[in-house]
Amino acid sequence: MVLAESGMDETTARQRGEDAIIAIQGALMVSQGLDQPASFQRVIQSLPQTLMRGLE
């Protein structure tokens, strides 16, 4: 895992990875259901900051 290799403990890294997958899948469903790709794009753009939070 990239996050664990960056110094994050494995439990937190795994949880953030799972949260990222949940966010991506949810955003895909919402953006398709509402025909608004901006929902998906917003989640994708925020992922790096969300995943790396606390490692700065």
C-alpha positions in Angstrom: 0.0 0.0 0.0 1.3 3.4 -1.0 -0.1 5.1 2.1 1.5 2.6 4.5 4.8 2.9 2.6 4.5 6.7 3.1 4.4 6.3 6.9 0.7 5.8 7.7 -0.1 2.9 10.0 -1.6 0.0 8.1 -5.0 0.1 9.7 -5.6 3.7 8.8 -4.2 3.2 5.3 -6.5 0.3 4.7 -9.5 2.2 6.0 -8.7 5.2 3.8 -8.4 2.9 0.8 -11.8 1.3 1.6 -13.3 4.8 2.1 -11.9 5.9 -1.3 -13.5 2.9 -3.1 -16.8 3.6 -1.4 -16.6 7.3 -2.4 -15.7 6.5 -6.0 -18.5 3.9 -6.4 -21.0 6.2 -4.7 -20.0 9.1 -6.9 -20.3 7.0 -10.0 -23.9 6.0 -9.1 -25.0 9.5 -8.2 -23.4 11.1 -11.3 -25.0 8.5 -13.6 -28.3 8.6 -11.8 -28.5 12.4 -11.9 -26.6 12.8 -15.2 -24.2 15.1 -13.5 -20.6 14.1 -14.0 -19.4 16.9 -11.8 -20.3 14.8 -8.7 -17.8 12.2 -9.8 -15.2 14.7 -10.8 -15.4 16.4 -7.4 -14.7 13.2 -5.6 -11.8 12.3 -7.8 -10.2 15.7 -7.4 -10.5 15.5 -3.6 -9.1 12.0 -3.2 -5.4 12.8 -3.0 -5.9 15.3 -0.2 -8.3 13.0 1.6 -6.0 10.0 1.4 -2.9 11.9 2.3 -4.4 13.9 5.2 -2.0 13.9 8.1 1.1 13.0 6.1 2.1 16.5 5.1 
